[in-house]
Amino acid sequence: MPTTFETLPSFISLTEAGERLGLNSMRLQDLIRVGTLKAARIKGETVVEEEKVDEIATQPKKEDLEEYKQFAHLKGESIWTSEAARKYEIPQRTLSRWVQAGHIECMDNDGYRIYLDAQDVAYCVSIYSRRGGGQGKRIFNKDGTPYKTKTELEKDNAEKKD
């Protein structure tokens, strides 16, 4: 089939994609690097496919999930890393990895303690516990939503069709 003007993909700037998705340029570069977004350079500017950006924008965000909303009473509260590790009986290293991955917001660091968003911590621990966490198990997608295996996704799709 010949390519027509209507079938050509449209591209938007990285800045516009960031605004639509609510992501910074570093996170967008990560999405490009792992192949989630396809990018091109036009006259020195990096552009991405508009259709793919819109597809990503319509996916549910962590903040929209019921699992996250159940901890709304903790919104804005902070908890330091050691306290969270003791309270939820989870290794500090696991909490640190979630912070590095962006699943838990670091609210403050006074030089002695790192203060984390209590809502993010409670959400991550609940997902971790529900999935039977442990070393080597994938718990989250890059956007912070719970990871689902292919079998779980197929089951969800079958339920939606019924």
N, C-alpha and C positions, 0 to 999 in steps of 0.2 A: 504494500500500500504506500503510495507516495506521501511524503510529509507535506502537510499544508500548514498554513499559518495558524489554524485552529488547533492543530495537534502538537505544536511546539510548546515545550514547557516554558512557563514564565518564571522569571527570577526576581528576587528582591535582595536588597542589601543586607549585610549582616546586622547592621544597626536596626533596620526595620524588623528583621526576624527576632532579634533580641527583645524589642518592644512588644511584639505580638506574643512571644512565649514567656516574657518576664524573666529572661535569663541574661547573664552578663556574657561578654565576648569570650571569656575563658571557657565557660560551660558550652557555648556554641562550638568553639574549636574542638572540644572533647567529642561532641556529637558528630562533627565532621570526621574526626580522626577514627572513630569506631564505625563509621559508615552509616549512621542513622540519618544524617543529612548529607546530600551530595552538594559539593561546592564547585564553583568555577571562578576564574579571575577574568574580569572584563575591565579593560583600561585601568588596571592596577587595583581595582576594588573587588573584594571577595563578595560573591553573591551565592544564594542558595535557592533551591526550587521552592516556589511559593506554595504549591500543592502539598508538599511534604511538611512544610511549616504549619499549614492549616490542619493537616492530619494530626500532627503532634499536639497542636493547641487544643484539639477537641478531646484528647485522652484525659481521663480523670487524674486529678492531681492529689497528692497525699492529703492536702488540707480539705479536700472534698469528700474524703472517705469517712464512713461511719466509725470505723476503727479509730480514726484520729479525733473525730468530734467527741467521742466519749470521754476524752481527757480535756475538754474545753475548760473545765474548772481550774486547770493548772496553767492556763495561758498566761504568759507574762511572768510567771514565777521562775525562779532559778534554783538550781540544785548543784552543788559542787560534785565533781567526778567521784571522789572517794565515798561521799555520802550516798550517791546514787548506786554505786557498786554494792555497798552494804545493804541498802534498803531493798534493792531488787535481786540481790544475790547473783550478780553477773560480773564477770571479770572486767577490771578497769580497761584492759587492753581492747576488749570488745567495744566498750563505750568510745574509746579513742578512735578506733577504726570507723565507727559510725559518724563521729565528728569529722574525721578526715574525708569521708565519702560525701559529707553534706547532708546526711540524714538527721543529724542533731545540730541545732544552732548553738554556737558558743556565744553566750551572752556577755561574758566579762572574764577578765583574767587579771587578778591583782598581784601577780608575781609569785604567789604561793598556791593559790587555788584557781582552778578553771571552773567557771560557772556555766552550766548548761541549761537550756530551755527544758523545764520540767515536763511540759506537754510532749515535746519530741522524745524525751527519754522514756516516758511511760508508754507512748505509742510503740516505739522501737522494741521495748522489752516485751510488750504484749504480742507483737508479731513474732518475735524471736521464740517466745514460750509456746505459742500456738503451733509453730512449725517444728517444734522439738529441736530448736537450735543446737549448735554444736560445731566443732571445727570442720571446715570444708563444706558446710551446707550453705547454699545461696539463700539468703533471707529476703533481700530487697532488690528491686530494679534500680537503675541509676537515678531515677526520679524520686525514690523513696517509697514508692508503692510496693506492696508485698509481691514477691516473686511467685509466679505460678508455673508449675511444670506443664509440659505439653498435655499430659493427661488431664490436669485440672482445667486447662483452657478449653479442651474439647468437651469436658463435662459441663462447664459454664455455657458454652455455645449451644449444647444440646438442650439445656434447661431453658435458654432464651427462645429456642424454636418451639418449645412445647407450650 
